[in-house]
């Protein structure tokens, strides 16, 4: 082994080494933040449960459902004949009918 000092690296190579070190630190920090957010999200209190769906919904004659969605206290069914039928979530009674017009 010799006691010769190691030659100094060129400036662009030192800069590249610094960039790689910063990128590694940033990636580690980002991974830790993502893990922390997942843990926080899954350990938090669950949201209040939605009200139960009605057992049955009676659609008007000839109505063919194509889509379904729900709100806090209502259920909506979109039919093939361009209507939105809004039902009460607790009772299943029809609240409102919205006709969709197309140009």
C-alpha positions in Angstrom: 0.0 0.0 0.0 1.3 3.4 -0.8 0.5 6.6 0.9 -0.2 8.5 -2.3 -3.3 10.7 -2.1 -6.1 9.8 -4.4 -6.5 12.0 -7.4 -9.3 14.6 -7.1 -12.4 13.9 -9.1 -13.4 16.2 -11.9 -16.0 18.8 -11.1 -18.8 17.3 -13.2 -18.2 13.9 -11.6 -18.5 15.4 -8.1 -21.7 17.2 -9.1 -23.1 13.9 -10.5 -22.2 12.1 -7.2 -24.0 14.9 -5.3 -27.1 14.6 -7.5 -27.3 10.8 -7.0 -27.0 11.3 -3.3 -29.8 13.9 -3.2 -32.0 11.7 -5.4 -31.5 8.7 -3.1 -32.4 10.8 0.0 -35.4 12.2 -1.8 -36.6 8.7 -2.8 -36.2 7.4 0.7 -38.0 10.3 2.2 -40.8 10.0 -0.3 -41.2 6.3 0.4 -41.4 7.0 4.2 -44.0 9.7 3.6 -46.1 7.3 1.5 -45.9 4.6 4.1 -46.9 7.1 6.8 -49.9 8.3 4.8 -51.1 4.7 4.3 -50.8 4.0 8.0 -52.6 7.2 8.9 -55.4 6.5 6.4 -56.1 2.9 7.4 -55.8 3.6 11.2 -58.3 6.5 11.2 -61.9 6.1 12.3 -64.1 4.6 9.6 -66.8 6.9 8.1 -70.4 6.4 9.1 -72.0 3.6 7.3 -74.4 4.4 4.5 -78.1 3.6 5.1 -79.0 0.2 3.9 -80.5 -0.3 0.4 -84.1 -1.1 0.1 -84.9 -4.8 -0.4 -86.6 -4.2 -3.7 -87.2 -1.3 -6.1 -90.2 -1.4 -8.3 -89.3 0.2 -11.7 -92.1 1.5 -13.9 -93.3 -0.8 -16.7 -90.9 -1.1 -19.5 -88.0 0.6 -17.7 -84.7 -1.1 -18.3 -81.9 0.0 -15.8 -78.5 0.9 -17.2 -76.9 2.6 -14.2 -77.3 2.9 -10.4 -76.0 5.4 -7.8 -76.9 6.4 -4.3 -76.8 9.4 -2.0 -77.3 9.6 1.8 -81.0 9.1 1.7 -81.8 8.3 -1.9 -81.1 5.8 -4.7 -81.1 6.7 -8.4 -81.6 4.4 -11.3 -80.9 5.5 -14.9 -83.0 3.8 -17.5 -82.5 3.1 -21.2 -85.3 5.5 -22.1 -83.3 8.5 -20.8 -84.9 8.9 -17.4 -83.4 9.1 -13.9 -85.7 7.5 -11.3 -84.9 8.7 -7.7 -86.1 6.5 -4.9 -86.1 6.9 -1.1 -83.3 4.7 0.3 -85.2 3.7 3.4 -88.6 2.8 1.8 -87.9 2.3 -1.8 -90.7 4.7 -2.8 -90.3 6.7 -6.0 -89.5 10.3 -5.1 -88.8 12.0 -8.4 -88.5 11.3 -12.1 -86.1 13.3 -14.2 -86.4 13.1 -18.0 -83.2 13.7 -19.9 -83.5 15.5 -23.2 -80.8 15.1 -25.9 -80.2 17.7 -28.6 
